[in-house]
Amino acid sequence: MKDKNNASFAWGVGMLRTLLAMKLITEEEYRKIVRIQAEHYGVEIAV
């Protein structure tokens, strides 16, 4: 299940990066959503 969660998280982050590049979300919104997704999928983010 961890692989599926990691893949889902990675896909979500990729979509968020696309939105960020298109200027549809701000950097702050991007970071907040990534944090929420990481908690939801049980992923640890290396900073």
Steps between C-alpha positions, in 0.01 A plus 500: 500500500794732567604489133148596394497789749842619382389484137179690576693764690754538219224534239324764713819700544559486125155644437560771759828592330309536175247731666784698656678536165176623345472757782164354606621454859759684707818354647342524846190310386722239335696441821185478714333250269816287477513486881135396518552233234809367678302460822210336316719248316739444793801624306807659656637794305877541490581870511 
